[in-house]
């Protein structure tokens, strides 16, 4: 599953943190998740905390400038 948070959406529910939480809840049936986000919108540490809360761990991280990609897998 790919979660792309790089495009801004209006309203409170459109905030990247809210969208990430919603999408991670939807990802409960997946073993792997790829999260793409801007570090100006959400700090990397905050995304990693949310990922762990939803039962995933970060396998790999690629940050290039303001864009970061986390490759996450389900914890066993």
N, C-alpha and C positions, 0 to 999 in steps of 0.2 A: 504494500500500500504506500502511496506517495502523498505526503501532506505538504502542500505548497502554501506558505504564509507570506509570500513576497508581494502579493497584490493586496492593497488596502481595501477594506469594505467599510461602509458607513455604519454608524451606530455603535452602541456598547457591545453588542453581540459580534460585531465585526472586528473587534480588537484582536490582535494576533494571539494573545494569551487565552482568551475565551474560545477562539476558533481551535487552537491547539488542544485544549481540554476536551472539546466536543469531538474532534476527530480522533483523539486517542481513545475515547470511550467507544467510538465506532470500530476501532482497530482491534478490539478484544479478540476477534476471530482470526487475526493474522499473526504469523510468527515473526515477520520482519516488517519494519516501517522505515521509510526514508523521509526525513523532515528537512524542508528547505525554508530558510528564514533570513531576515535581515537583522544583524546584530544591533542596529539602531532601534529596532522595534522591540526585541526581546534579547536580554543578555544570554549568552551561551549557557552559563551556570543555571539560570532559571529554567531553560528548556530541559537541561539534563535532570533537574529535580522533578519536573513534571513527568518526564519519561519514566523515571524510577517509580513514581507514585502509581503509574498505570501498569506496572509489571514488566517493563522493558529495561534493557541496559544498552548503553552506547557501545557499539562494536568499533566504529570508526568515525572520525570527524575530519571534515575538509572545510577550511575557512579560506576564502579568497576575497580580501578587501572587506566589504560590508556584508557579503553573502556567505552563509554558512550552511553546510549540509551535514546532518547527523544520520548515520546508518545504525538503526537500533534493532535488537532482537528480543524475543520473549525470554524472560528468565525461566530457567527450568525448575 
